[in-house]
Amino acid sequence: MTLLVLSGVLLFVVGGCVCVVWADRGGPRWARAVASCILVAGELVRRVPRSRRSPSSGSDD
């Protein structure tokens, strides 16, 4: 099941990259719309602050 989910995620990532490249080369309107959504989503992910996880040493002494 995990392999199926990861394969789906990989398919979406590759498809998004293809749409961005295709839109950059003057692709159809729907490819430009998908590319815009992908670029906005990437920008949002980049701006989300990473969680401040403290390193755990494995002991609570």
Beta strands, then each sheet from edge to edge (+ up, - down):
end
